[in-house]
Amino acid sequence: MPCVRKYRNASAWNSKPTRLNEKSCAAILRIGAKEEGTLRKHLITWSGRVRDTVYFSISDSESPPVKQRLEQRLNS
């Protein structure tokens, strides 16, 4: 997975879509990521809307089966 970040011998993939982007949130869950939590009303966008951001992650121990499922979906 190209978006893996390593820090002090720990690896994790993470994504931070807005709560309003339901399609992205659903897709991230479908590939096997876990929802870590939501930062509520933590950011004001350029349009003035207050944003809730959802945090998802896949840890290094979870990534091999997730990567395999994702590659199978992409190859089918």
C-alpha positions in Angstrom: 0.0 0.0 0.0 1.7 3.2 -1.2 0.4 5.4 1.6 2.0 3.6 4.5 3.6 5.9 7.0 6.4 4.5 9.2 7.3 6.1 12.6 9.4 4.4 15.3 9.0 0.9 13.9 5.2 1.3 13.6 3.4 1.3 10.3 -0.1 2.4 9.5 -2.2 3.6 6.6 -4.7 6.4 7.4 -7.3 8.4 5.7 -9.2 11.5 6.8 -12.3 12.3 4.7 -15.0 14.7 5.7 -18.0 13.1 7.4 -20.1 14.5 4.5 -18.3 12.3 2.0 -20.3 9.2 2.7 -19.1 7.4 -0.5 -15.5 7.7 0.5 -16.2 6.7 4.1 -18.1 3.6 2.9 -15.3 2.7 0.4 -12.6 3.0 3.0 -14.6 0.7 5.3 -15.1 -1.8 2.5 -11.4 -2.3 1.9 -11.0 -3.2 5.6 -10.0 0.0 7.4 -11.2 0.6 10.9 -12.8 3.8 11.9 -10.7 5.4 14.7 -13.0 8.3 15.5 -14.3 11.7 14.5 -12.9 15.1 15.1 -16.1 17.1 15.3 -16.2 20.8 14.2 -12.5 21.1 14.2 -11.9 22.9 10.9 -13.5 25.7 9.0 -13.3 25.1 5.2 -12.6 27.9 2.6 -16.4 28.1 2.1 -17.0 28.8 5.8 -18.5 25.3 6.5 -17.4 23.7 9.8 -15.9 20.3 9.0 -16.1 17.0 10.9 -13.2 14.8 9.9 -13.4 11.0 10.2 -10.1 9.1 10.9 -9.6 5.6 9.4 -6.6 3.4 9.7 -5.1 0.0 8.7 -2.3 -1.1 11.0 0.7 -3.0 9.8 -0.7 -6.3 11.2 -4.0 -5.8 9.4 -2.5 -4.8 6.0 -1.5 -8.1 4.4 -5.1 -9.5 4.2 -6.5 -6.0 3.3 -3.9 -5.6 0.6 -4.7 -9.1 -0.8 -8.5 -8.3 -0.9 -7.9 -5.0 -2.5 -5.6 -6.5 -5.2 -8.2 -9.2 -5.9 -10.9 -6.5 -6.4 -8.7 -4.5 -8.7 -7.8 -7.6 -10.8 -11.4 -8.8 -11.2 
